[in-house]
């Protein structure tokens, strides 16, 4: 039976589930209704209202929408896998959950994974702007099976302790993380406020041991400073920590405040921003750009969803964007839009390279799965995933243990990358002023 006929048979009975479009491994965005299909009722009734229903729902979601970024997915093997799974006996919900985990592990995709009801609830908490823990976001290296720190969240225990992007977590409270998935790692790291957790790290072949105190983490997405250059220009420094539910509103407020202060230009800091809501990155891009493509998403069928600026920019003043290896996901969408549309210059280091889009699907027992359904491309069609974005001006911090930058020093002259960005901004301001004066002279002469 060919694939088209098989789909018609498998998906002839329609049901509806809510889905959530996801852009980072630990946070999600807009709600929308999406059709999820099941078997004809005569066949479906055999697995309805039992542990096998969960397995079958998850299987169908992968078969229909999964975007294979490795080239290893095989339709025939996936169909055979379903037959094997549904031929077995499952005594309870936990058995079906383990079966789904095992099924998804065959894909070799760390972003396509199962979430039990408790984990699914915690995922919702991650985007609310408040959680209890140490303040890191994780990824899983599918080659080495290592747990990798995407980025610590600014101001959190992990950030203050010096945990860095690309650090490898090798143990949690003495338990090895070898073979551990992200959900189990998060479960061990989180705990009651005030309790301690010991994290074993590997960095540049050195093993580090860090003892952290869990705390309630309230995440303000944006903070600002009004700086002045030696030449007297006013610079609006805006640091965007992550794209949570409040980010767009906070960014709008920050830009308008800086406009009231008559700034000459901006430095937008996306360093160590692990991403978050896709819709937030699009809305914030529109606050900086009047026209042009922001991002496009491409599914396994080659369909592209192109998102554009809408002529609603809050400022046209010169812009520098700071990025580093901890700038991931939604940060890369925003940085790529600024770069490819020549809206500003990127200064810093190559970004993380997380360019896959996940959809979080709710299963009938309150659990869920995240499914890689698309990849996103910059306006120039560049595939960000694993490649990252190269800045216009590459600037690295001194590679020295003696060089320590306190988070309070960000956006100051002690911040080497910011200092370079500010110097480049001054050049852009002079260029913009020269252009403006030239236009004024033409108008007067005419």
N, C-alpha and C positions, 0 to 999 in steps of 0.2 A: 504494500500500500504506500503511495507516495505521500509526501509531507502535507500537501494541501488537503487530500482526502482524509488523512489521519486527523488533521486539525478539525475538519468539519465533523468527524465522528466524535472526537474527544470533547469538543467544546460546544456541542449543540444545545446544551441546557444552560441558560444564563442565570447567574446570581450577581449580586452587587456587594462589593466591599469597599470600605474607605481606604484610600492609599495616601501616602505622604511622600512628597518628593524630597530626596535626601541628597546633600552634597558633601557633607563630611562624614567620617566614619562614626561619629558620635552625636550628630545633631541633625535636625530635619526641618522641613519648611512646609510650603502651602498644602492645605487639605483639598482634595478633590475626589469626586466619585469616579470610580473606574470599574468597568465590567470585568468580572472574573468568571470564567466558564467552568462547568463541570460536565459530568457524563449525562447521557439520557437517563431519565428517572428510573427506567427498568434496571439499568446497571448501577446507577448511583445509590439506589436504595440499599444495596448490599453493603455499602461502607458508610452509610449515613449514621450520624449520632454515635460514633464509636471512635476509638483511637486511630483507626485507619483513615478516618475523614481528614484529620489534621495532616497526615502524611500525603494524602492525595491532593489536598488543597495546595500544599507547598510545592508538590511536584508539578502541578499544572501551571503555577505562577512562573516557575523556572522555564518550563517548556515553551510557554508563550512569549515571554518578554526578556529573558536573560541575554545580555550582551556579553559575548565571550571575548575578552581582551587578549587571551593567550592563544586562541585557535585550537584548543584541546576539546571543546565541547562536541559531542557526537550524538545526533538525534536518535539513532538506532540504539545505542548503548543506554541512553536515558530512558527510552521506552522499555527496554529489557529490565532496567533497574526498577521501574515501577512495578512490573509484573512480579519481580522477586520480592519487593517490599510488601506488596499487598497479599502475597501468598503466605506470609508469616503470621503468627499469632502475637497479639499485643494485649497484655493484661490490664494496663492502666495508662493514664495520661503521660506519666514519666517515660514509659517504654516508647510511646509514639514520639515524644520529644527527642529522645536519644536517636531514634531512627531518622528523624529529620536532620539532626546535626550530622549524622554519619553521611546521609545523602548529600548534603550541601558541601561537606568536606571534600567530596570527590571532584568538585569544580576547581579547586585550587585557587579560589578567589576569597581573600580575607574580608572583603566588604560584603559578600553575600553570605549571610549567617542567620542563625535562628536565635530568637529572643523569647524566653519563657515569659509568662505574664508579669512577673516581678521585674525582669530586665526591661520589658517593653514599657512598663510604667516609669522606670528610671530614665529611659531614653527621653521620655516626654519632659522629665524634670530637667534634663541637661540643657534644654533650650529655653527654660523659663527665666534664666538669668540668676538662679540661685540653686546651690547644691552644697552637700557636706562631704569633704574629702581633703585632698592635698592640692588639687588644681592642675592636673595634667590631662592631655588627650593622647591616645595611643593609636598605633597602627601595627599591623602584623606583616613582617617581611615574608612573602610566600616562598622565597628561595631558601632562606636560612631558618625560617620559622621563629625568628626573634621578635620579641615585643619591642617596638621602637617608639620613643617619645616623639610625637609630632611637635608639640610645643607645650611649655608650661604656661599657665594663665597668669598674667601680670598681677603682682601683689599677693599671690597665694603662697602657702608654705613651700611648694615645689619651686616656685620662682625665686623666693628669697634664699632657698638652700642652694641655688646655683644649678639645678637640673636643667639640661640644655636639649634643644632639638637634636635628634639622631642618637641620643643616649640609648643604650640597650638595657632594658630591665631584665636582670638575670635571676632575681629572687625577691620575694615579698614575705617579710617576717620569717626568713629562713627557708621558705619553700621555693624550690626551683621553678622557674617559669618555662622550662623546656617543654614544648608541646602544649602549653597553656593557651587558650584562646582569649580574646579581648574581654569577653563577658566575665569569665572566671577571674581574670586579673583585676578588673574593676570591682568585682564583688569582694576581693581580698583587700584592695586598697581603701575602699570606702568603709566607714564605720561611724560610731558615735562621736559627736563633737568633743574634743579634749582628749581623746584616746590617741595612742601612738602607733605608728606603723614604720617598720624598718625596710628600706628599699635598697637592694643591691644593684649597682649600676656598672656597666662596662663602657668606658669611653677611651678611644684611641689605645686599646689594648691594656688600659689600666682599670682595675676593679675598685669601685668606690662604695662605701657603706654610708647611707644617709638615714638618720632617724628624724621622722617628721611627726608633728602633732596635727591631727585632723581638725579642721575648723569649718564653720559655716562660711561658704564662699558666695558673697553677693557680687555679681559681676556687673559693673558699670561699663557699658560697651565703649564709651568715648570719654577721653579727658583732654584738656586743652591748656595751652600756654600762649601768652602774647609775648613774643621775643622781638628784640631790636638788633639790627646788624650794626657793624661799625660805621657803615655809610648812612645810617639813620632810617633804613627801611623797616617798616613794621611787618613781622612775619607771624602768620597764624599757624601755630603748631597744633595739629590734631592727631591724637593717637587713637586708633581703632583697635580694640583688644580682640573682639570677636564679633561675628555676625549673629547675635542673638535676636530675640523678638523685639528688643528695644533699640537696636542699632540704628535703623533708618531715622527714627524720630530723634534720637540723640544727635546724630550727625547733622540733621537739618538745623537743629537748635544751635549747634556749635558753629556752623558756617554763617548763619544769620548774625550771631553774636560777633563773629570776627568781621563781618561786613560792616556792622555798626561801628566797630573800632577802626574802620578805614585801613585795613591791612593792605600791604602792597603785593603780597603773594602768600602761598601756603606750602607747608611741608606736611604731607599726610603720611603717618607712620603705620605701616602694616607689618612691621617686624614681629615675628613670633605670634602672629594671628593665625590660629589653626583652622579658621573657616567658620562654617555654620550654615545659616539659611541662604539658599540660592536666591530667593526672592529679595532678601535683604541686600545682597550684593548688586542686584539689578537696580533696585530703588536708589541705592547710594551712588551707583555709577551715573544715574540720571541726574543726580544733584550736582555732579561735576561736569557732565557732558551735555551739550545741546543737541548734537546729532551724531549719527554713526551707529554701527552695530556694536552691541555690548558683548554678547556671547551667543553661540549656537550649540544646540545639542543634537547628537546623531545617534539613532537607535540601530539595532542590528539590521533593520530593513532599509537603513539609509535615509530615514526621514529626519529632516532638520527642523528644529524649532528655533527660529531666529528672534532674538530679543534686541530691541533698538532703543536708542535715546529718544526722548519725546519733546525736545525743545524746552525742558523745564529746569535747566541748570540754574543753580543759585548764585554762581559766580563764574566769571570768565578769566579771573586773574591767574598769573603764572603758578604752576604747580610742580612740586617735586614729590615723588612717592618713594618712601624707604621700604625695602624688602630684604628678607634674608631667608635662610634655609628652613626657618620655622613658619614662613608665610605659605599657607596651604589652602587648597580648595577654593572657597568663596573669595579669599584674598587674591588668589591667582586670577579669578574671573575679573575682579576690579582692576588689578594691576595690568592684566592683558588688554582690557578695554582702554585704559589710559594710554598704554604704550602704542598699541596699533592704530589708535586714532590721533596720535601726536598731540594728545591733550596735555601731556607733561612728560617729565623724564623720570626714569626709575634709577635709583641709586642704592647700592648695597651689594647683596650676594644673590646667587641663583636661588629661586624659590623651591619649595619642597617637591612639587610634581605629583599632585593628587587631582586627576582630572576625570574621574568616573562619577557618574550620577547614580544614586541608589533610590529605590522606591521602597518604603516600609509598608508591608502588607499585613493587615490584621487577619489572624486566623480565628476560627469560630470559637475557640476556647479562651480567647483573650491573649494568646501568645501572638507572635508575629515573626516575619522574616524580612530582612533587608535584601533586596535584589538589585544587582547592577543592571540597569536598563539602558544606559546611554553613556556617551562620553561627551565632554564639552570642549569646544574649540574656540580659540581666540578669534577676533574679527578677521584676522588674516588667515584663518584656517589652520592655525598651529595646534596640534594635539598636545595638551599640557601634561597628560598622564605620564609619569616617570621621567619626562623631559624637563619639566619646570620652565621657568621664564628667566632669561638672562637680562640683567639690568643694563641700561645704557652706559652707566658708569659703575664699574665694579670696585667696591670698597670693602675690605675685610678688617675686622678688629685685629690688633696685634696679637700674635700667637704666643702669649706669655701667661704663665700662671700668676704673675705679679700684677697683670692687668685685670682689675675687677671693676665692673660698671654696676653701680647700685641703680635699681629701677627708678629712684628719684632723680638720677642724673640724666635720664632719657630726655632728649629734646633740649639739652644744654651744651655748652662748649666742651664739657667733659665727654660728651658723646661723639666719638670720632666720625661715625657715619652721618650723624646729623650735621656736624660741622661742615663736612664736604657737601652735603645736600644744600645747606644754607648758602654756601659759596656759589653753587650752581644756580640756585634760585635768584641770587642777586644778578647774575648774568642775564637770566631770563627777564627780570624786571627791567633792567636797563634796555634790553632789546625791545620789550613791549612799550616802554616809554618813548623810545626813539621812533617806533612805528606810529604811535599815537600822535606824537608831535609832528611827524611827517604828514599824516592825514589832516591835521588841523591846519598846517601851513597851506596845503592844497586848497582847502575850503576857503581860507582867507584870501588867497591869491585869486581864486575864481570869483 
